[in-house]
């Protein structure tokens, strides 16, 4: 599935790479779940200050927080697969 998705032009290279990591079970830290969750927090703080509503970012942050609660904060983004699989 990761190989197939990687061939679609609407799929970004990082997303295709993350799909391959998920498929292989690799959770080696690259850009960790903790760092992504922190950055999503910054995005949401700026959005709130400017009156913008970012429900997609809020949902993404909730998913990353769920991964943190599962002890996967130091894993790369592929750790999300453990939470939702």
ABEGO torsion letter per residue (X at the ends): XAAAAAABAABBAAAAAAAAAAAAGBABBBBBAAAAAAAAAAAAAAAAAAGBBBAAAAAAAAAAAAAAAAGAAABBAAAAAAAAX
